[in-house]
């Protein structure tokens, strides 16, 4: 008797599902499916048992109710080595389901669209999918559960090689399911929290969800381990999602300095440059050209600029690249690099180039947090800009326009200096 005789496939993301179903069917597995998934499989010539034939109950309420039925969840939760469970299945005409492949309504993708209404968001909350996934994952000893299309081939390979899906793989897939459904529920909770943030800005309970991008060589010090994670759904240009075009992998300290540099230069006028050392600005300037801006920024503190991190707010051209290449620089962050600039930087093998894309989109509002022993501090992001209508001259002499321009520039830079700050601006 094959280890897997019956599979239930119900997916929103149809990628790879036809090949997966065909691979299962070729091994004699009965395919049970729902709605749109069943239609796709039937159009591909794969025999499908509609879920309503299993439950004896039609899909209803625009598909809101289709798999929430004892003949589905009994088939998933029954322990195959438990006589009472087997007797209950026989008494109620429940046939076991040995494999479940389910992925969920695209709530995250839907709510990421600016035109997504609250009602549309609610309709993209999956109910039956998470229920099936959790039932199957709880009983993973007897039911293989697949939430990620990337695992279809893994399952088929093990069935071919071993005749069954091994215990270690079953546990890994189950763990993946609970992580996935936890994150899914968290996204929904975050969305609803954001909808009420005006009246309740800080939730009573906070769950943080990030996706690991990479494991780093070490942390702030060589004896510390570290990793970098992505914030799901964050769309504005940022260091975390930047593309490393050349050079060694980014380090923990590189990420910190690069983030400080980008967030500063994002607020400066066009054609500006900032140089960061040890997470603090050591030079910042705007100029008639980007090369002029870099030269001015480096001149602020030429010693500290050596080995620093440079950020600019427009594409780097050859003239700017030639100047930057004159001294050792750890990382350069920019919305783009010209081909000529890339050729110049290619001679500096250890220099990291980070392309973050166009900076036109404003930073997203949200919460900043800082770990303290035994707790966490939260505050809203500092997105304040200078309101010139509230400026007040308190000196006897009125400042000149040149002095006001320098003060405006210094105000922005001062915002990005750590601790108490003195900023000289001209």
Buried (B, 14 or more C-beta within 10 A) or exposed (E): EEBBBBBBBBBBEBEBBBBBBBBBBEBEBBBBBBBEBBEBBBEEEBEBBBBBEBBEBEBEEEEEBBBBBEBBBBBBBBEEEEEEBBEBBEEEEBBBBBBBBBBBBEBBEBBEEEEBEEEEBEEBBBEBBBBBBBBBBBBBEBBBBBBBBEBBEBBBEBBEEEEBBEEEBBEBBBEBBBEBBEBBBBBBBBBBBEEEBEEEEEBEEEEEBBEEBEEBEEBEEEEEEBEBEBBBBBEBBBBBBBEBBBBBEBBBBBBBBBBBBBBBBBBBBEBBBBBBBBBBBBBBBBBEEBBBBBBBBBEBBEEBBBEBBBBBBBBBBBBBBBBBBEEEBBBBBBBBBBEBBBEBBEEBEEBBBBBBBEBEEEBEEEEEEEEEEEEEEEEEEEEEEEEEEEEEEEEEEEEEEEEBBBBBBBBBBBBBBEEEEEBEBE
